[in-house]
Amino acid sequence: MSLSPSQLNDGFPPSIHTPEVVETAPRKLTYKDGAATPETATTAVEVLAFTSGLNVYNNGFQSASAFARHKGLQSIRGADNRGVISPQIMNSESFFMTAKVPCHS
């Protein structure tokens, strides 16, 4: 038997009771007596798995960038754990690397 929050008389305010249905971006989540239904539990596991996979993918960019930076320094004969000084950029001019993106008006 499922009671609505207005029917509960357990001393707790209705605002902290679990609603029967919660609308979310992935799917509608349903609860029975405050517990997730099997479909809702499956949805939660799928969302967590997707989020974890996305974190691994995004964190891989940092590793790839560090590896590329290391290989780049090796290519100009930079020793491991040493800095590289380049006379071409040892001046007071600003040096910016930006993508060329067309601007449409």
N, C-alpha and C positions, 0 to 999 in steps of 0.2 A: 504494500500500500504506500503510495507516494503522497506526501503532504506538501502543500504549497507553503512558502514562508509565512504567509498570513495565518495559516492554521497551526503553526508551531508555537508551543508555549513552553519553551525550555529556558527562558530567562535571558536569551541572547537577542540582540537587536536583529531585525530582519535583514539589515544591510550586510551582515557578515555570513549569511547563509549562502550555500552554493545554489545558483539558479539551475533550473532544469535544462535550459538551453543557452549557449553562449555563441554568438556569431563571431567568427574570426576570419582572417584573410584566407588561410588554407581551406577550412571547412567549418561546418556547423558542429560544435561540440555539445554532446548531450550527457546529462548526468541523471542518475536515478538514486534518490535518497542521499545525495551528496557524493556518490561514487561515480567515477567515469564508466560509461558503457564500454563494451569491448571495442566498438568502432572508434570511440573517442581515444581510448588507450592506444590503438593501432595508429591513429592519426598523430598522436603525440610522439610516438616512437619514430614514425616516418619523418616528422619535422625535425626532431633532434638528430637523426641520422643525416639528413640533408644539411643541416647547419654545421655539423661536425665535418662533413665532406667539403663544404664551402670554406671552412676555416683552414683545412689542410691545403686546399688549392691556393687560397690567398696567401698563406704563410710560405708556400713554395716560391712565390715571387721574391721574397726577401732572400731566400737561400740562393736562388738563381742569380740575383743581382750581386750578392756578395761573391759568388763564384766567378761571375763575369768580371767584376772589378779586380779580383785576384789574377785572373788570366790576362787582363789588360795590362796590369803592372808587370807581370812576367814578360809580356811581349815587348816591353821597352827596357828589359833587363833590370827590372826592379827586384831587389832581393826580398825574400820573405821577412816579414816583421820589420821592414825598413820603410821610411818615407821616400818619396820621389820628388825631387825639385826640378821644375821645368823652367828654363829661362824665358820661354815664350809667354808665360803667364805671370812672371814676377814683375809686374808693373802695377800702377794704380788704376788701370782700366777695369771696369766691371765686365764680368764674363757670365752670360746667362745662356742656359740651354733650354729652349722652349720649342714646343711642337708648332709647326706651321699649320694653323687651322683657318680655313676660309671663313670669312665673316660675311654673312648674308644679311642684307638690310631689307 
